């Protein structure tokens, strides 16, 4: 997935936007996007490992039938890709957004949105699967769901600050549409679940009063992260 949404002059607009975001969230930007680089590095290492050990992917993929006894798959699948081009496009998209979004909102917020969006994508797969059909034993990768979550967070920020998000919206809709095309073998459920989780988490993190204190801001963000995790756990329990 992922087509570049940056048009002419969008770089400076994006920079100004993320400076405003950083001030609104009480975070001082300028730090290197270590979480983004780490996520990309892990995904690349997993892809390399798959070249030498074919069972690596099978051990990490999300399969509803296996997820109850192996719950680690809800997150582990976020680092698996369906081939070279899937890896390339997702990592390119992650770098485009993460390189500017992570320094603006902070590493903890960014990592939480990425990982919980991955879980949310797999939860959507779980809830839509039928235990009596092939969907219950169909394997999916969760990397795209996590990337869609990051894009959802970005869209919310751009909308919140009144920045034109038309080009980003086109990219999101176009990539979502691919999941509904016959023969594409793309999990639209993972994309939709991740997108919703990322957008909702960012919207809640942006909800603030004037002159909110750093302590209150941290408490709010912690509540959003923990609350999202609790909701996802509840949906997993319900799904099984």
C-alpha positions, -999 to +999 in steps of 0.1 A: +000+000+000+008+036+002+013+063-024+031+095-015+006+121-005+031+149-005+026+174-033+045+206-042+051+227-012+035+202+011+067+196+030+068+231+045+031+230+053+036+196+070+066+210+090+045+239+102+016+216+111+038+193+132+054+222+150+019+233+160+010+197+170+041+195+191+033+227+209-003+216+215+008+183+230+035+199+251+063+181+233+095+195+220+104+181+186+138+178+170+146+143+183+154+116+157+124+092+150+139+063+168+107+044+171+100+047+134+135+036+125+133+007+150+100-005+136+114-004+100+145-022+112+125-050+129+103-054+098+134-057+076+151-082+099+120-103+100+118-103+062+155-113+060+149-141+086+121-154+064+145-159+035+166-183+056+139-198+079+106-204+061+087-211+094+093-176+107+064-161+089+041-190+098+050-184+135+041-147+134+011-145+110-023-138+125-047-168+123-080-166+142-079-203+149-045-200+166-048-166+182-066-178+214-037-201+223-010-179+208-021-143+216+013-129+207+002-131+171-020-100+176+011-079+177+038-101+161+020-101+128+026-063+126+062-071+116+054-096+088+048-087+051+034-105+021+065-102-001+091-076-011+068-050-026+044-051+004+074-045+027+088-017+005+055+002+002+046-001+039+081+009+051+081+039+027+047+050+040+058+045+076+089+066+070+070+094+053+047+098+082+068+086+111+098+109+103+077+139+110+048+126+132+069+109+158+090+139+167+059+160+169+037+138+192+065+119+210+078+083+209+054+068+234+023+082+217+036+071+182+046+036+193+013+031+211-007+042+181+013+019+158+011-012+180-025-008+192-036-001+156-020-034+146-039-052+173-071-035+163-067-046+127-063-082+138-093-078+162-114-067+132-102-098+113-111-120+143-146-105+147-154-108+110-142-144+108-166-174+109-155-204+129-173-226+104-157-212+073-122-209+058-118-174+072-111-189+106-080-206+094-069-179+069-036-162+078-032-124+075-004-100+081-010-070+104+016-046+092-008-027+069-033-023+097-006-006+118+004+017+090-032+026+084-035+035+120-006+059+116-023+075+086-055+077+105-037+096+133-021+119+108-055+127+091-070+136+125-042+160+133-044+177+099-082+181+102-078+193+138-054+221+128-074+230+097-047+218+073-059+206+038-060+168+041-076+161+007-045+145-008-040+123+022-077+113+022-074+103-014-044+080-006-063+064+023-095+058+003-075+045-027-056+020-006-087+010+013-105+003-020-078-022-030-089-044-002-124-048-017-112-057-053-117-093-062-086-114-064-064-090-045-062-112-013-060-081+009-075-080+043-098-049+043-108-057+078-072-052+090-070-019+072-103-006+085-096-017+121-062-001+122-074+031+106-102+035+131-080+028+161-053+052+151-078+080+143-097+075+175-066+074+197-052+106+181-085+124+185-087+115+222-051+126+227-059+159+211-089+165+233-077+191+257-086+221+278-068+254+275-035+255+295-037+219+304-008+210+327+019+185+316+008+162+344-028+162+333-017+157+297+003+126+306-026+113+326-050+118+297-026+101+272-021+072+296-059+068+300-062+068+262-036+041+257-047+019+286-084+024+277-078+014+241-059-017+252-087-027+276-114-022+249-094-043+225-089-071+251-127-070+257-134-074+220-109-103+218-126-120+246-160-114+229-146-127+196-136-160+211 
